[in-house]
Amino acid sequence: DAKTTQPTSMDCAEGRAANLPCNHSTISGNEYVYWYRQIHSQGPQYIIHGLKNNETNEMASLIITEDRKSSTLILPHATLRDTAVYYCIVEGSNYKLTFGKGTLLTVNP
Amino acid sequence: GAGVSQTPSNKVTEKGKYVELRCDPISGHTALYWYRQSLGQGPEFLIYFQGTGAADDSGLPNDRFFAVRPEGSVSTLKIQRTERGDSAVYLCASSLTRTINTGELFFGEGSRLTVL
């Protein structure tokens, strides 16, 4: 599976949009981009995934560049409860997700 | 609730002892995963079941680790002759079906294992 690069940490003000970047320059054509988050002392929680097109659900939006070498997860109105480690994962056809260290997003009041 | 249930939530044992960790997946989920997470790290893949069979056990660190899912539902992760380095949170996840990709994994809260 393609390796991902994410910033170690980010801060965001409550009520503002949080934009979390992810680089996956070695992604191949059949690999999906997944985002999970992990709030302290809990199991990871699925957020969203996509292949080529931008995706939106009730939690977030996923913007994938046209060359698919990077993506951005957008939380449109961050709340204090969104403070968590966010993992960007590229998954191919081997049915397992390989987690990196992720980005610690801290939402400040 | 109807989520993934893991027991025990905490387990403290002594070096050299045998440990079993249990996972009850969401009803009807055919795929089941075990991960382990050390402090400050992301979850590390251990094993993946599709139904009763282990489809991929490439993440098991050595032969002290073994997992079963005899009826395609509940799974047990077994660790023999525990070592201090086995201390971690062991996470279980399940998903509805095997499609062209992993799909949405539903994780449990984890079992925290401490080996003294």
Interface residues (C-beta under 8 A of the other chain):
Chain A: Y32 Y34 Y36 S41 Q42 G43 P44 Q45 Y46 H49 V85 Y87 E91 S93 N94 Y95 K96 L97 T98 F99 G100 K101 G102
Chain B: V4 A31 Y33 Y35 G40 Q41 G42 P43 E44 F45 Y48 Q50 A55 D56 G59 L91 A93 R98 I100 N101 T102 E104 L105 F106 F107 G108 E109 G110
